[in-house]
Amino acid sequence: MKKEYLLGLDVGGTKIECALIKMTNGKSEESLSVSTSKFGNQFAIILDRQRIPTNRQAGYPSVMQNISTLCKDILQKTNLNIDQVMGIGMGVPGAIHPTKQIMLNGNTGIFINQNIAFDLQQLLKTEIPIHLENDANLFALSEVLCGAGQNFANHTGKKPYHQTAIGIILGTGVGGGIVINENILRGTNGGGGEIGHTVLYYDGHPCYCGQNGCAEQYLSGPSLEAQFATRIYNDISKRPNSREIFELYSKKEPQAMASIIQYKKHLVRFLTNLTNIFDPDYFVLGGGVSTQHIIYENLSEELTSKIFIKNSHPQVLKNVLGDSSGVIGAAILPLISKD
Ligand SMILES: [Zn+2]
């Protein structure tokens, strides 16, 4: 039996999303391009997607039961049984040990050290493979193989599964994923790609990780808000959020302009460091700040002027998949599985 279906689960602290995807070789209007070394260029159609609250206070067994029910519901609705599914991918908000497939850290503590994949197999009464991955890594993977990487391939001819790319989420924190030739750089213990906790400024702002000057302390949405707030100390009650700061910038409000210029300096420094280590084809940005077009203005030029190898011209791209990157990244994990 040819297995052409995939299940993707995006498990977050507040919501869990499940998508059922059908892989085809023919393009259609609603299909998404997916390129992998094993299967070449294919197309994915999202047949159904559903969301439930994580309800983590109910505890691990209850949450796993809900995830299992979510998978069963979505299959039943489409008249499929679990054995027609090639595999299940699951994105979780923490580092995953690459061989033990166990979540090591993260704010959603109920999943830490649990055998999530095995437990879900038991609940679904199946032996189909279940792959676990860190959510920021999945953002990077899905953008490379199905999103920004497809556009990059169209312009350059370099296939998504041959690209080197770094996904950066500029949100409440700063998350990242590094993808080289469709492989996620996980490192020995799954801690690879935690680029938000690399130091931008020696002895800079203290970070909760124990270091000072981490990128996250300068590039997250809250850090931009805090930076702006220090400029309007006599008017602190009106403290705006990141989106409002960008709106003020577009109205040429001087403090907002100064804040964004400062923010971009931090970003250029961050991307320069990463380029000098990885020399990527491109960066792809996600998270709230990535939706602001001002961020991209002259960024590549400024970057090129600072990086060590002047032949490197990494592009800085906006994400293509938006909110869907997590669930799509999870669903395509079985396609790049080496086993
Ligand atoms: Zn840190």
Residues whose N, C-alpha, C, O or C-beta is under 5 A from the ligand:
A	BS01	ZN	G196 H197 C207 C209 Q211 C214
